[in-house]
Amino acid sequence: MTRQVVNSILRLQENNRFSKGLFSWVGYKVFYLDYTKRERTTGQTSWSFWSLLRYSVDGFINFSELPLNIATFIGIFCFFLRYY
């Protein structure tokens, strides 16, 4: 990762940084590397189930069009329900 990419990410005003989405969202070319995950040899993860769930929901809401589409559909449905 170049310094220019790092500076672009640091300039963002994000409170909850879903890094997996931000790296491609800032607009630079993304490369994917294949790797084999190795088992942890010492220590424990600091991520609890609830932390991982919050992280995934944050990524889904911030980097998906589905929540916006659902809100639009509900708004149109309520409009027609009220006036027709």
Secondary structure, DSSP 8 states (H G I E B T S, - for coil): --HHHHHHHHTS--SS--HHHHHHHTSS-------------SS--S--HHHHHHHHHHHHHHS-SHHHHHHHHHHHHHHHHHH-
